[in-house]
Amino acid sequence: MKVQRLTSSIGAEVSGVDLASELDASTVAALRTALLDHLVLFFRDQELEGDRHVRFAERFGPISVPTFTTGSSTRPEIIVLDQVGPKGEGADSWHADNTYMVEPPMASILRAVQLPPVGGDTCFASMYAAYDALSPAMRCFLDRLTAVHDINVMVERTKHLANAGLRESAARWPPVVHPVVRVHPETGRKLLNVNRNWTVRIEQLSPGESDALLEFLYRHLASPDFQCRFHWTKGAVAFWDNRVVQHYAVPDYTERRVMERVTVAGDRPYGISD
């Protein structure tokens, strides 16, 4: 197995491993180490459809079953993202997956099934790097703040998701509170833990102060300094640590793009005061 680093902050392309095979414990351990080191791993030319996709994800933990499915989902563990002209449908803003949950996913594993001839890249950003780039005074201020994450933000904003059944599921997911600065449970590093799709307010601030600070943080974490960009090919797979990585699906295509995603269950985020 070869791991080729892509940027100084995030990302590595991995070759020499067949994700659909019966991976031994040492290979799984090496992939977990690479994930912790590089935050998002990319693989090319993988035959990881259906059961194989789920089986690979299970090597890293229990599956987090999606809140909603689409009509083309073949089994409950897999969400199919089948889109044409996706601008404004939710993935084209910087976000981590499902932080409205008490225990958001530990990781997401996304596979390319069908791609447009041009466009459809995905960008990934390190929230370690975003946190570290803030001033010491700002980091100290943020360290003890908490924020509310709410599924209804996207239900109200995104017709595509509401039509897929998210509105009916929202009642099962009341708002949750997470630290603005999370401590990664495996590395012990601090990271920025707010995102535009699910975070609605900072508890300790007035509404105006909260809106202003969140908008500053959303602009800050979108800096190219913290990012890598992946150009998809058929059969490519991206495996990212959802605890520390945010992503942005570039909506620059007008022909069909089909992706399949499985998420690995995580734990409740904690901050420095927990």
MOZIVEN-V232543 format. One record per pair of residues at least 24 apart in sequence whose ideal C-beta (glycine too) atoms are under 7 Angstrom apart, sorted by the first residue. I is the first residue (numbers start at 1). GAP is how many residues later the second one is. D is the distance in Angstrom with one decimal. If there is no record, write none. Layout:
BEGIN
[[I GAP D] [I GAP D]]
END
This chain:
BEGIN
[[1 26 6.8] [1 29 6.2] [3 31 5.2] [5 33 6.5] [6 222 4.9] [7 221 4.7] [9 117 4.6] [9 120 4.4] [9 217 5.3] [10 28 6.7] [10 29 4.8] [10 30 6.1] [10 114 5.9] [10 115 6.8] [10 116 4.2] [10 216 6.9] [10 217 6.8] [10 218 5.1] [11 27 6.0] [11 29 5.3] [11 113 6.3] [11 217 3.5] [12 26 3.8] [12 29 5.7] [13 29 4.7] [14 27 5.1] [14 28 6.8] [14 29 5.4] [19 24 6.1] [19 27 5.0] [19 29 5.3] [19 37 5.0] [19 218 6.4] [20 26 6.6] [20 27 5.0] [20 28 5.3] [20 32 4.3] [23 36 6.2] [28 31 4.9] [32 28 6.7] [35 204 6.6] [35 206 5.6] [36 150 6.0] [36 151 6.0] [39 87 5.6] [39 201 6.5] [39 202 5.2] [39 205 5.8] [39 206 5.1] [40 84 4.7] [40 198 6.1] [40 199 7.0] [40 200 3.8] [40 205 5.6] [41 198 4.7] [42 188 5.6] [42 194 6.7] [42 196 5.5] [43 193 6.6] [43 194 4.4] [44 189 6.1] [44 191 6.9] [44 192 5.3] [45 190 4.9] [46 189 5.2] [46 191 4.9] [47 188 6.9] [48 63 5.3] [48 189 5.9] [50 24 6.2] [53 25 6.5] [53 56 6.9] [53 58 6.1] [53 207 6.4] [53 209 5.4] [54 24 6.9] [54 208 5.8] [56 53 6.8] [57 52 5.3] [57 205 4.4] [57 207 5.4] [60 47 6.1] [60 204 5.0] [61 45 5.8] [61 203 4.5] [61 204 5.6] [62 203 4.5] [63 199 6.4] [63 201 6.7] [63 202 6.6] [64 41 4.6] [64 199 4.3] [64 200 6.4] [64 201 4.2] [67 31 7.0] [67 99 6.6] [67 102 4.9] [67 106 6.8] [68 96 5.1] [68 97 4.4] [68 98 4.6] [68 101 5.5] [69 96 6.9] [70 94 5.2] [77 185 5.6] [78 182 5.3] [78 184 5.7] [79 182 5.1] [80 178 6.7] [80 180 5.5] [81 178 4.4] [81 180 6.6] [82 176 4.9] [83 174 5.5] [84 170 6.6] [84 171 6.4] [84 172 5.2] [85 169 5.4] [86 163 6.9] [86 165 4.6] [87 164 4.1] [89 69 5.9] [89 71 4.0] [90 64 5.6] [90 68 4.4] [90 70 6.6] [90 71 5.7] [90 107 6.5] [91 158 3.8] [92 156 6.6] [92 157 5.8] [92 159 4.3] [93 103 4.7] [93 104 6.0] [93 155 6.7] [94 31 6.5] [94 101 6.2] [94 102 5.9] [94 124 6.8] [94 127 6.1] [94 128 5.4] [94 152 4.8] [94 154 5.1] [95 100 4.4] [95 101 6.1] [95 102 3.7] [95 103 6.8] [95 151 5.8] [96 99 5.3] [96 146 5.4] [96 149 6.9] [96 150 5.2] [97 145 5.2] [97 166 6.2] [99 50 4.8] [99 79 6.6] [99 96 6.3] [99 99 4.6] [100 49 4.8] [100 50 5.9] [100 51 4.0] [100 73 5.5] [100 76 6.4] [100 98 4.8] [101 72 6.7] [101 75 7.0] [102 74 5.3] [102 166 5.8] [103 162 6.8] [103 163 5.4] [103 164 5.4] [103 165 5.1] [104 138 6.5] [104 162 5.4] [105 137 4.8] [105 158 3.9] [105 159 6.0] [105 160 6.4] [105 161 5.1] [106 136 6.3] [106 137 6.2] [106 158 4.8] [106 159 6.3] [106 160 3.5] [107 132 6.5] [107 133 6.4] [107 134 5.7] [107 135 5.5] [107 156 6.9] [107 157 4.3] [108 132 5.7] [108 134 5.2] [108 153 5.9] [108 155 5.0] [109 128 6.5] [109 130 4.9] [109 152 6.8] [109 153 5.0] [110 127 6.9] [110 128 4.8] [110 149 5.6] [110 151 4.7] [111 126 5.0] [111 148 6.6] [111 149 4.9] [112 120 4.5] [112 121 6.7] [112 122 5.7] [112 123 6.5] [112 124 4.8] [112 147 5.9] [113 145 4.2] [113 146 6.3] [113 147 5.8] [114 142 6.0] [114 143 6.6] [114 144 4.0] [115 117 5.5] [115 119 6.0] [115 142 5.9] [116 137 4.0] [116 139 4.0] [116 140 6.7] [116 141 5.4] [117 138 6.6] [118 135 6.5] [119 131 6.7] [119 133 4.0] [119 134 3.5] [120 112 6.0] [120 130 6.8] [120 133 4.7] [120 137 4.9] [121 108 5.5] [121 109 6.2] [121 110 5.3] [121 111 6.7] [121 129 4.9] [122 108 5.3] [122 116 6.7] [122 125 5.7] [122 126 7.0] [122 127 5.2] [122 128 6.9] [123 104 5.4] [123 106 4.9] [123 124 6.5] [123 125 4.5] [123 127 6.7] [124 103 6.5] [124 104 5.5] [124 106 6.9] [124 116 6.2] [124 121 5.5] [124 123 5.0] [125 96 6.2] [125 101 4.6] [125 102 4.7] [125 120 6.9] [125 121 4.9] [126 100 5.0] [126 118 6.6] [126 119 6.7] [127 64 4.0] [127 65 4.4] [127 66 6.9] [127 94 6.7] [127 117 5.1] [127 118 7.0] [127 119 6.2] [128 61 5.5] [128 63 5.1] [128 116 5.9] [129 96 6.9] [129 97 4.1] [130 62 4.6] [130 90 6.3] [130 91 4.2] [130 96 5.2] [131 50 6.5] [131 59 5.4] [131 60 5.3] [131 61 4.5] [133 92 6.9] [142 38 5.1] [142 39 5.1] [143 38 5.0] [143 129 5.4] [144 129 5.9] [145 35 4.1] [145 57 5.4] [145 59 5.5] [146 31 5.1] [146 32 6.8] [146 33 5.7] [146 34 6.4] [146 57 4.9] [147 31 6.2] [147 33 5.2] [147 47 5.4] [147 52 5.1] [147 54 6.7] [147 55 4.9] [147 56 6.7] [148 27 5.1] [148 29 5.7] [148 52 5.1] [148 53 5.2] [148 55 6.5] [149 26 6.7] [149 27 5.4] [149 29 5.8] [149 49 4.4] [149 50 5.4] [150 25 4.3] [150 48 6.6] [150 50 4.8] [153 44 6.6] [153 45 5.9] [153 47 5.8] [154 43 5.7] [177 26 6.6] [178 91 4.7] [179 90 5.9] [179 91 6.6] [179 92 3.0] [181 90 5.7] [181 91 6.9] [182 61 7.0] [182 87 4.5] [182 89 6.3] [183 87 5.9] [183 88 6.2] [183 89 6.2] [184 59 6.0] [184 60 5.9] [185 82 6.2] [191 53 4.9] [192 25 6.6] [192 29 5.8] [193 76 6.1] [195 51 5.7] [221 25 6.5] [242 24 6.9]]
END
